[in-house]
């Protein structure tokens, strides 16, 4: 009996990996240098007299513009530090503003009330903020999920009440506490020295990004990523999830306190609004807007959020908005309304945050290209 052989069907040609295509290859070669390019641009800004009408109120090297950029850089670093908790470890903390406020008020009180030199005040403040984060984290991390978020929120509310009630006469209550500049180095005082505050903010952002990336790429960072994905599995492997989460919580709190030191110098004092839970919610929005767990997304989200918060305040009081009908001028005059609308649109169209914008545009461009003939 003869055997009937089925006709052989040739296998389809192997698809070329996207990483090996010319366009994707060029992007992968260029992408590692983008942070260096951004750093070079940030270094050039204080020396540039380029005016950007509609974006900044003066040239790039004007004191007003440099102060706005310095605040944006600080919050970029603050968002990157918060992402160590939320995006890389999976801990939703509603009390992160407490450690930032500890840095601001600690610096202000030690310089203004105690008369300490700035370097001593900064060192004590960062140390105290780190210890505070370790102590409160040791308690809060005994809970998980929503309970953990509520415990951190409760700690933050206690701090906000202590500041607002001015216990001990240290915080200035609802009026805040202006910074005594007579105890500061001369290079950090005055409008003409705003550029030095900009350098401090840039150094802080660089430090935070370096620390977060080093931790994320270390064995500890891989354990933190495992905690985010499946905490029970980490426990099965014989590791202690509590200890690793406490390390991340303490480190993030210390970085936030360091940011508070720089912020106090930039704005010239402390005000009670930085102790509110709204600041932590803003940090959460920054991280989600930029892309949680990504390398540069939280930094981008923090810088962009603070810039929009500043510009939309001026935009809401402009003649262009006031001349509109009341049904439009009233919501547009509220920066939070505009920010909330932009956030909803960004999350809807870019679920992975702004960090996913590049890959999405690449996929869109490839999908629009006609198929190549073989």
Beta strands, then each sheet from edge to edge (+ up, - down):
strand 1: 177-178
strand 2: 269-270
sheet 1: 1+ 2-
end
